């Protein structure tokens, strides 16, 4: 069926949601916009779905939400009546339509006899992950588009362990969502009716209290905070999102009383009106925090994204100026501090493990190994870290110590099973107090790590290609790089290549290929003989292809030169495709 069929199907529905009907009316004659809205069904992938809000099968709206929820209801029903009674807990962030989408999902699930617990107010992703585990539900739903622009929203699904679904479960759910033939005819039930039947229950305070208590397990050295916590000035911004309540409370409960929240960004705002992008990965998101930081003589600035699963830090350098840390730098500092303190207390287990993703800096591995701790790589996506935590709980092969990814996501204590911005927020405050008690800044602490382990520098280049043509171009780029490997058209500086789609490690010197024991994924990672690497990965949630780079050198200058050379060669090749 072409896009026109789906458009006509929507246009013919007499009781179509009034706002969506008005939008379709405004697009009459605009074939390009209509085609983009209807040329495909909004993809439900391993991480759920995410897209622009609006009318059409390729948009986030009440009908595509109902379709996703119906697929989840069928997925739960397949597991039996006990799974339906365990139900689903649903949380939502501050985005446009988030609460409405949460209720639509609950009303669809309820119409299928599936119990739902719905948060009364917006709350962050990690608290949703924790709530799944606390309430013992079969699944969880988070309505969020993370740090995407205001016109986006999303639907993320969690399993009973509180982690996003891994491929074997996600593939089955995806098939069931895809099997819902007509999103316009999915049945729902009134919320009031479901409340009366006990199929819809509102939650908030009980989850807040339990999560807040668990958060304090992240704190390692309370005596340090007692002595130096009040000397530390912290500025925090939730960037209009969900972290305000848990972060402010968490820091206060830990003993940090000199905390200042950016007033213009404290309250939820669907439009993120004070920032170009609500993304703590971008330096300009800290503009107001830096202004307040100068006023309050802050030692540490903390920013979280709208659903509070990512955190960014800004610290003072040796000259007293603010410096933005990368996700890899923050991860290295947190890991080193965590292991240092655990070593002091004699609490590093013999089977401890640090888990990172394949595109995360190798500095973390080097730090872990210096403490005698095993490190492990998984595919990009925090669900794979959550999967390993669950596996090790059963097998006792390893004890989880820390998990992280370069894209500003960290987990310290596994009471949540997705990345959690609140946890590293508390540990970063403690860590900053630790370095300040020694008379140095956190940035100077980072330099000490580089001096000890080598200068590990990383970067990321991201290309956005929207629409059908964009998706085709992204695949064309991957095909070109992949074909070069298969045909042996790579420069002599390449040592080996890992193709995660083929699950194969190919050596350029003719050695036999090796099997990669990770799930299939459309990712290609190229390793150079000097230890540098780059990795190409199409985004699973955005119309982007991302290219990651990593190098190390004995000096800062050497590392910078290596990084510049690798980036130049790769980016020129991409731009020529």
C-alpha positions as semicolon CSV with decimal commas, in nm:
position;residue;x (nm);y (nm);z (nm)
1;X;0,000;0,000;0,000
2;X;0,129;0,346;-0,082
3;X;0,107;0,646;0,147
4;X;-0,206;0,778;-0,022
5;X;-0,406;0,475;0,088
6;X;-0,319;0,535;0,453
7;X;-0,386;0,907;0,422
8;X;-0,730;0,841;0,272
9;X;-0,804;0,589;0,546
10;X;-0,734;0,853;0,810
11;X;-0,915;1,129;0,623
12;X;-1,225;0,909;0,593
13;X;-1,250;0,837;0,966
14;X;-1,544;1,048;1,082
15;X;-1,455;1,045;1,452
16;X;-1,082;1,108;1,408
17;X;-0,929;1,305;1,694
18;X;-1,024;1,667;1,627
19;X;-0,672;1,811;1,650
20;X;-0,536;1,548;1,413
21;X;-0,824;1,605;1,173
22;X;-0,745;1,978;1,171
23;X;-0,379;1,903;1,102
24;X;-0,468;1,681;0,806
25;X;-0,693;1,955;0,675
26;X;-0,405;2,204;0,692
27;X;-0,180;1,967;0,495
28;X;-0,418;1,920;0,203
29;X;-0,222;1,965;-0,119
30;X;0,115;1,942;0,055
31;X;0,214;1,607;-0,092
32;X;0,567;1,606;0,049
33;X;0,449;1,653;0,407
34;X;0,167;1,403;0,367
35;X;0,399;1,144;0,216
36;X;0,642;1,182;0,505
37;X;0,353;1,145;0,752
38;X;0,214;0,830;0,590
39;X;0,485;0,660;0,379
40;X;0,554;0,410;0,657
41;X;0,436;0,303;0,998
42;X;0,635;0,465;1,277
43;X;0,895;0,200;1,343
44;X;0,869;0,012;1,669
45;X;1,223;-0,103;1,733
46;X;1,418;-0,272;2,010
47;X;1,400;0,048;2,218
48;X;1,031;0,114;2,148
49;X;0,936;0,398;1,918
50;X;1,016;0,766;1,887
51;X;0,909;1,027;1,638
52;X;0,758;1,366;1,570
53;X;0,414;1,435;1,717
54;X;0,142;1,478;1,458
55;X;-0,109;1,314;1,227
56;X;-0,017;1,004;1,032
57;X;0,113;0,650;1,063
58;X;0,470;0,783;1,076
59;X;0,399;1,016;1,369
60;X;0,347;0,996;1,743
61;X;-0,025;1,037;1,817
62;X;-0,302;0,869;2,015
63;X;-0,352;0,607;1,744
64;X;0,009;0,500;1,709
65;X;0,028;0,491;2,091
66;X;-0,278;0,265;2,099
67;X;-0,122;0,038;1,839
68;X;0,197;0,005;2,044
69;X;-0,001;-0,055;2,363
70;X;-0,220;-0,316;2,190
71;X;0,091;-0,500;2,074
72;X;0,225;-0,494;2,430
73;X;-0,111;-0,619;2,562
74;X;-0,094;-0,914;2,319
75;X;0,267;-0,976;2,423
76;X;0,164;-0,987;2,790
77;X;-0,145;-1,201;2,720
78;X;0,080;-1,459;2,553
79;X;0,258;-1,492;2,889
80;X;-0,071;-1,578;3,064
81;X;-0,321;-1,444;3,316
82;X;-0,062;-1,399;3,590
83;X;0,135;-1,165;3,363
84;X;-0,182;-0,963;3,296
85;X;-0,250;-0,930;3,669
86;X;0,110;-0,825;3,737
87;X;0,049;-0,559;3,478
88;X;0,242;-0,257;3,359
89;X;0,368;0,058;3,532
90;X;0,365;0,375;3,320
91;X;0,557;0,699;3,372
92;X;0,587;1,009;3,159
93;X;0,806;1,317;3,123
94;X;0,734;1,685;3,055
95;X;0,695;1,665;2,677
96;X;0,396;1,761;2,467
97;X;0,121;1,500;2,504
98;X;0,324;1,286;2,747
99;X;0,055;1,251;3,011
100;X;-0,215;1,203;2,745
101;X;-0,010;0,929;2,578
102;X;0,048;0,760;2,914
103;X;-0,326;0,751;2,980
104;X;-0,402;0,630;2,626
105;X;-0,162;0,340;2,680
106;X;-0,324;0,258;3,015
107;X;-0,674;0,268;2,867
108;X;-0,570;0,038;2,584
109;X;-0,401;-0,209;2,816
110;X;-0,698;-0,195;3,053
111;X;-0,939;-0,274;2,770
112;X;-0,737;-0,596;2,729
113;X;-0,762;-0,684;3,097
114;X;-0,405;-0,578;3,179
115;X;-0,356;-0,400;3,513
116;X;-0,174;-0,066;3,496
117;X;-0,008;0,157;3,753
118;X;0,024;0,514;3,628
119;X;0,235;0,786;3,788
120;X;0,023;1,083;3,894
121;X;0,295;1,328;3,799
122;X;0,593;1,332;3,567
123;X;0,890;1,131;3,689
124;X;1,226;1,026;3,538
125;X;1,309;0,713;3,346
126;X;1,527;0,560;3,621
127;X;1,239;0,588;3,868
128;X;1,017;0,406;3,618
129;X;1,282;0,135;3,589
130;X;1,291;0,108;3,967
131;X;0,911;0,104;3,991
132;X;0,891;-0,200;3,763
133;X;1,111;-0,389;4,007
134;X;0,944;-0,254;4,321
135;X;0,590;-0,330;4,205
136;X;0,685;-0,658;4,042
137;X;0,509;-0,576;3,717
138;X;0,548;-0,771;3,396
139;X;0,647;-0,461;3,199
140;X;0,698;-0,088;3,213
141;X;0,635;0,200;2,974
142;X;0,814;0,534;2,971
143;X;0,664;0,811;2,760
144;X;0,963;1,023;2,660
145;X;1,180;1,128;2,369
146;X;1,481;1,182;2,594
147;X;1,674;1,488;2,472
148;X;1,513;1,518;2,129
149;X;1,364;1,850;2,012
150;X;1,023;1,959;2,150
151;X;0,825;1,822;1,855
152;X;0,925;1,463;1,942
153;X;0,790;1,208;2,185
154;X;0,840;0,836;2,238
155;X;0,726;0,507;2,390
156;X;0,990;0,292;2,562
157;X;0,915;-0,058;2,694
158;X;1,080;-0,225;2,992
159;X;1,088;-0,587;3,102
160;X;1,027;-0,734;3,446
161;X;1,391;-0,675;3,544
162;X;1,351;-0,301;3,490
163;X;1,573;-0,294;3,181
164;X;1,468;-0,217;2,826
165;X;1,390;-0,531;2,630
166;X;1,681;-0,719;2,474
167;X;1,647;-0,836;2,112
168;X;1,500;-1,182;2,176
169;X;1,207;-1,029;2,367
170;X;1,191;-0,706;2,168
171;X;1,165;-0,896;1,839
172;X;0,858;-1,082;1,962
173;X;0,699;-0,761;2,086
174;X;0,780;-0,584;1,760
175;X;0,608;-0,864;1,567
176;X;0,297;-0,825;1,781
177;X;0,289;-0,448;1,738
178;X;0,334;-0,490;1,362
179;X;0,047;-0,741;1,361
180;X;-0,200;-0,474;1,475
181;X;-0,342;-0,408;1,131
182;X;-0,547;-0,094;1,193
183;X;-0,429;0,156;1,452
184;X;-0,753;0,354;1,406
185;X;-0,972;0,072;1,538
186;X;-0,783;-0,032;1,852
187;X;-1,028;-0,052;2,144
188;X;-0,979;0,145;2,464
189;X;-1,178;0,173;2,787
190;X;-1,260;0,485;2,992
191;X;-1,013;0,556;3,271
192;X;-1,294;0,592;3,527
193;X;-1,428;0,248;3,437
194;X;-1,082;0,091;3,468
195;X;-1,027;0,257;3,806
196;X;-1,356;0,110;3,932
197;X;-1,254;-0,235;3,808
198;X;-0,912;-0,211;3,973
199;X;-0,737;-0,219;3,637
200;X;-0,592;0,133;3,667
201;X;-0,416;0,251;3,981
202;X;-0,239;0,584;4,031
203;X;0,100;0,581;4,207
204;X;0,358;0,838;4,314
205;X;0,453;0,891;4,679
206;X;0,527;0,527;4,760
207;X;0,762;0,501;4,462
208;X;0,927;0,837;4,539
209;X;0,999;0,733;4,898
210;X;1,142;0,393;4,811
211;X;1,355;0,527;4,527
212;X;1,489;0,812;4,743
213;X;1,593;0,561;5,008
214;X;1,770;0,341;4,753
215;X;1,955;0,643;4,613
216;X;2,145;0,690;4,937
217;X;2,318;0,354;4,882
218;X;2,523;0,533;4,614
219;X;2,695;0,748;4,877
220;X;3,029;0,592;4,976
221;X;3,197;0,828;5,225
222;X;2,945;1,006;5,450
223;X;3,218;1,127;5,682
224;X;3,381;1,309;5,391
225;X;3,050;1,477;5,309
226;X;2,990;1,564;5,675
227;X;3,326;1,741;5,688
228;X;3,332;1,903;5,344
229;X;2,981;1,886;5,196
230;X;2,881;2,237;5,299
231;X;3,202;2,377;5,150
232;X;3,098;2,254;4,809
233;X;2,883;2,485;4,596
234;X;2,669;2,297;4,343
235;X;2,450;2,438;4,066
236;X;2,190;2,202;3,919
237;X;1,959;2,231;3,620
238;X;1,700;1,974;3,514
239;X;1,668;2,157;3,179
240;X;1,291;2,183;3,233
241;X;1,263;1,807;3,278
242;X;1,188;1,544;3,541
243;X;1,497;1,541;3,765
244;X;1,404;1,833;3,993
245;X;1,236;1,636;4,273
246;X;1,470;1,335;4,297
247;X;1,797;1,524;4,244
248;X;1,723;1,802;4,492
249;X;1,610;1,552;4,752
250;X;1,894;1,311;4,682
251;X;2,164;1,574;4,727
252;X;2,000;1,710;5,043
253;X;1,959;1,363;5,197
254;X;2,325;1,290;5,119
255;X;2,432;1,601;5,312
256;X;2,489;1,858;5,038
257;X;2,318;2,176;5,153
258;X;2,482;2,433;4,928
259;X;2,282;2,340;4,615
260;X;2,131;2,599;4,379
261;X;1,881;2,498;4,110
262;X;1,867;2,724;3,802
263;X;1,529;2,896;3,862
264;X;1,449;2,956;3,494
265;X;1,487;2,582;3,421
266;X;1,350;2,426;3,737
267;X;0,988;2,388;3,626
268;X;0,872;2,153;3,348
269;X;0,836;2,316;3,008
270;X;0,718;2,133;2,696
271;X;0,903;2,379;2,472
272;X;1,238;2,385;2,658
273;X;1,217;2,759;2,606
274;X;1,552;2,858;2,760
275;X;1,775;2,619;2,562
276;X;1,843;2,544;2,198
277;X;1,845;2,174;2,287
278;X;1,769;2,010;2,625
279;X;2,076;1,792;2,594
280;X;2,349;1,790;2,863
281;X;2,588;1,654;2,598
282;X;2,592;2,003;2,444
283;X;2,790;2,280;2,612
284;X;2,539;2,556;2,543
285;X;2,278;2,376;2,754
286;X;2,484;2,498;3,052
287;X;2,461;2,867;2,965
288;X;2,227;2,964;3,250
289;X;2,392;2,718;3,488
290;X;2,729;2,881;3,423
291;X;2,584;3,225;3,486
292;X;2,441;3,111;3,820
293;X;2,760;2,917;3,888
294;X;2,971;3,230;3,868
295;X;2,733;3,406;4,106
296;X;2,736;3,118;4,355
297;X;3,108;3,040;4,309
298;X;3,009;2,688;4,217
299;X;3,258;2,402;4,214
300;X;3,030;2,172;4,015
301;X;2,751;2,223;3,763
302;X;2,508;1,936;3,697
303;X;2,260;1,913;3,410
304;X;2,019;1,630;3,333
305;X;1,818;1,563;3,020
306;X;1,434;1,574;3,024
307;X;1,379;1,215;3,139
308;X;1,686;1,222;3,368
309;X;1,869;0,921;3,236
310;X;2,167;1,128;3,113
311;X;2,385;1,368;3,307
312;X;2,644;1,626;3,207
313;X;2,902;1,790;3,434
314;X;3,088;2,121;3,419
315;X;3,381;2,171;3,655
316;X;3,648;2,429;3,734
317;X;3,984;2,392;3,565
318;X;4,316;2,483;3,726
319;X;4,265;2,850;3,635
320;X;3,918;2,859;3,791
321;X;3,730;2,868;3,460
322;X;3,441;2,635;3,377
323;X;3,523;2,330;3,166
324;X;3,267;2,091;3,018
325;X;3,343;1,722;3,070
326;X;3,266;1,466;2,803
327;X;3,067;1,153;2,881
328;X;3,383;0,945;2,864
329;X;3,571;1,179;3,098
330;X;3,289;1,178;3,353
331;X;3,272;0,799;3,335
332;X;3,647;0,761;3,390
333;X;3,641;0,995;3,690
334;X;3,341;0,824;3,850
335;X;3,489;0,480;3,795
336;X;3,829;0,573;3,936
337;X;3,674;0,739;4,242
338;X;3,437;0,447;4,302
339;X;3,715;0,189;4,286
340;X;3,955;0,403;4,489
341;X;3,704;0,432;4,773
342;X;3,605;0,066;4,755
343;X;3,973;-0,032;4,768
344;X;4,021;0,186;5,078
345;X;3,733;0,002;5,242
346;X;3,849;-0,339;5,117
347;X;3,516;-0,390;4,942
348;X;3,619;-0,464;4,583
349;X;3,492;-0,817;4,521
350;X;3,726;-1,067;4,354
351;X;3,474;-1,117;4,076
352;X;3,388;-0,749;4,027
353;X;3,302;-0,633;3,677
354;X;3,271;-0,300;3,497
355;X;3,049;-0,301;3,188
356;X;3,077;-0,047;2,909
357;X;2,964;-0,025;2,548
358;X;3,177;-0,089;2,240
359;X;3,189;0,284;2,156
360;X;3,295;0,393;2,505
361;X;3,654;0,499;2,580
362;X;3,915;0,234;2,650
363;X;4,032;0,443;2,947
364;X;3,764;0,277;3,159
365;X;3,904;-0,067;3,083
366;X;4,257;0,042;3,174
367;X;4,139;0,194;3,504
368;X;3,937;-0,115;3,597
369;X;4,226;-0,348;3,522
370;X;4,461;-0,139;3,739
371;X;4,235;-0,227;4,033
372;X;4,222;-0,593;3,933
373;X;3,864;-0,558;3,807
374;X;3,737;-0,726;3,493
375;X;3,588;-0,506;3,221
376;X;3,337;-0,616;2,960
377;X;3,207;-0,459;2,638
378;X;2,848;-0,485;2,518
379;X;2,662;-0,339;2,223
380;X;2,544;0,022;2,235
381;X;2,223;0,045;2,435
382;X;2,195;0,032;2,813
383;X;1,961;-0,267;2,786
384;X;2,265;-0,482;2,719
385;X;2,425;-0,364;3,044
386;X;2,098;-0,443;3,224
387;X;2,094;-0,788;3,063
388;X;2,442;-0,865;3,194
389;X;2,351;-0,750;3,546
390;X;2,058;-0,991;3,548
391;X;2,274;-1,270;3,406
392;X;2,539;-1,228;3,674
393;X;2,280;-1,216;3,952
394;X;2,179;-1,564;3,845
395;X;2,518;-1,711;3,763
396;X;2,723;-1,531;4,033
397;X;3,007;-1,523;3,778
398;X;3,059;-1,152;3,841
399;X;2,950;-0,880;4,084
400;X;2,838;-0,563;3,909
401;X;3,032;-0,251;4,010
402;X;2,968;0,011;3,743
403;X;2,811;0,041;3,400
404;X;2,835;0,328;3,155
405;X;2,829;0,451;2,799
406;X;2,995;0,747;2,630
407;X;2,661;0,918;2,572
408;X;2,643;1,043;2,933
409;X;2,468;0,737;3,079
410;X;2,581;0,573;3,407
411;X;2,460;0,319;3,661
412;X;2,626;0,262;3,997
413;X;2,380;0,060;4,207
414;X;2,152;-0,179;4,014
415;X;1,826;-0,106;4,193
416;X;1,741;0,062;3,862
417;X;1,833;-0,115;3,539
418;X;1,856;0,174;3,298
419;X;2,102;0,461;3,302
420;X;2,026;0,689;3,593
421;X;2,128;1,056;3,607
422;X;2,045;1,093;3,975
423;X;2,289;0,826;4,093
424;X;2,599;0,979;3,927
425;X;2,478;1,323;4,033
426;X;2,519;1,221;4,397
427;X;2,850;1,043;4,337
428;X;2,987;1,336;4,133
429;X;2,911;1,573;4,422
430;X;3,090;1,343;4,666
431;X;3,382;1,301;4,426
432;X;3,416;1,677;4,381
433;X;3,418;1,722;4,758
434;X;3,692;1,457;4,779
435;X;3,917;1,636;4,529
436;X;3,843;1,975;4,684
437;X;3,947;1,840;5,025
438;X;4,282;1,762;4,860
439;X;4,309;2,115;4,723
440;X;4,245;2,034;4,357
441;X;3,951;2,058;4,117
442;X;3,778;1,769;3,949
443;X;3,939;1,872;3,620
444;X;4,282;1,851;3,778
445;X;4,182;1,504;3,896
446;X;4,111;1,415;3,533
447;X;4,455;1,534;3,429
448;X;4,606;1,305;3,693
449;X;4,422;1,013;3,533
450;X;4,566;1,103;3,193
451;X;4,914;1,131;3,339
452;X;4,875;0,791;3,502
453;X;4,706;0,592;3,226
454;X;4,770;0,784;2,903
455;X;4,579;1,046;2,709
456;X;4,262;0,879;2,583
457;X;4,072;1,120;2,360
458;X;3,742;1,057;2,186
459;X;3,501;1,238;1,959
460;X;3,169;1,188;1,784
461;X;3,044;1,304;1,445
462;X;2,674;1,272;1,376
463;X;2,500;1,307;1,039
464;X;2,122;1,360;1,015
465;X;1,940;1,237;0,705
466;X;1,562;1,265;0,738
467;X;1,285;1,088;0,551
468;X;1,290;0,795;0,311
469;X;1,586;0,927;0,111
470;X;1,779;0,985;0,430
471;X;1,725;0,627;0,549
472;X;1,850;0,500;0,214
473;X;2,163;0,719;0,235
474;X;2,246;0,596;0,583
475;X;2,228;0,237;0,462
476;X;2,438;0,328;0,156
477;X;2,713;0,465;0,382
478;X;2,718;0,145;0,585
479;X;2,727;-0,064;0,266
480;X;3,026;0,126;0,128
481;X;3,234;0,081;0,444
482;X;3,127;-0,282;0,478
483;X;3,209;-0,361;0,114
484;X;3,556;-0,212;0,158
485;X;3,621;-0,465;0,434
486;X;3,489;-0,760;0,232
487;X;3,691;-0,656;-0,075
488;X;4,008;-0,576;0,119
489;X;4,008;-0,210;0,014
490;X;4,137;-0,072;0,344
491;X;4,462;0,119;0,407
492;X;4,761;-0,057;0,563
493;X;4,711;0,123;0,895
494;X;4,401;-0,093;0,964
495;X;4,467;-0,385;1,199
496;X;4,128;-0,555;1,215
497;X;3,757;-0,487;1,170
498;X;3,461;-0,593;1,383
499;X;3,135;-0,627;1,191
500;X;2,859;-0,676;1,443
501;X;2,602;-0,745;1,174
502;X;2,804;-1,044;1,054
503;X;2,931;-1,118;1,409
504;X;3,281;-1,141;1,263
505;X;3,623;-1,002;1,352
506;X;3,834;-0,982;1,034
507;X;4,213;-0,940;1,051
508;X;4,393;-0,758;0,774
509;X;4,707;-0,975;0,802
510;X;4,524;-1,283;0,682
511;X;4,459;-1,449;1,018
512;X;4,139;-1,650;1,038
513;X;3,821;-1,460;1,117
514;X;3,691;-1,478;1,472
515;X;3,331;-1,492;1,588
516;X;3,200;-1,202;1,798
517;X;2,981;-1,330;2,081
518;X;2,733;-1,043;2,081
519;X;2,386;-1,001;1,926
520;X;2,369;-0,896;1,562
521;X;2,365;-0,519;1,509
522;X;2,427;-0,291;1,213
523;X;2,755;-0,159;1,352
524;X;3,106;-0,155;1,208
525;X;3,419;-0,088;1,419
526;X;3,761;-0,043;1,260
527;X;4,079;-0,075;1,469
528;X;4,410;0,077;1,357
529;X;4,755;-0,062;1,434
530;X;4,840;0,227;1,670
531;X;4,542;0,148;1,895
532;X;4,311;0,411;1,744
533;X;3,963;0,311;1,633
534;X;3,647;0,442;1,474
535;X;3,297;0,303;1,466
536;X;2,993;0,363;1,244
537;X;2,646;0,307;1,385
538;X;2,306;0,415;1,253
539;X;2,089;0,545;1,537
540;X;1,801;0,323;1,636
541;X;1,579;0,613;1,744
542;X;1,675;0,910;1,524
543;X;1,739;0,963;1,150
544;X;2,113;0,975;1,211
545;X;2,432;0,786;1,149
546;X;2,694;0,830;1,418
547;X;3,067;0,795;1,380
548;X;3,269;0,747;1,698
549;X;3,645;0,798;1,726
550;X;3,895;0,693;1,992
551;X;4,273;0,736;2,022
552;X;4,539;0,737;2,290
553;X;4,878;0,898;2,314
554;X;5,162;0,952;2,556
555;X;5,096;1,326;2,549
556;X;4,795;1,548;2,494
557;X;4,941;1,679;2,170
558;X;5,004;1,330;2,033
559;X;4,648;1,224;2,112
560;X;4,502;1,539;1,954
561;X;4,702;1,487;1,635
562;X;4,596;1,123;1,608
563;X;4,232;1,216;1,661
564;X;4,245;1,488;1,397
565;X;4,402;1,253;1,140
566;X;4,154;0,970;1,194
567;X;3,853;1,201;1,183
568;X;3,971;1,378;0,867
569;X;4,008;1,055;0,667
570;X;3,679;0,902;0,778
571;X;3,464;1,213;0,745
572;X;3,596;1,289;0,398
573;X;3,497;0,940;0,292
574;X;3,146;0,974;0,437
575;X;3,089;1,312;0,272
576;X;3,188;1,168;-0,066
577;X;2,921;0,895;-0,053
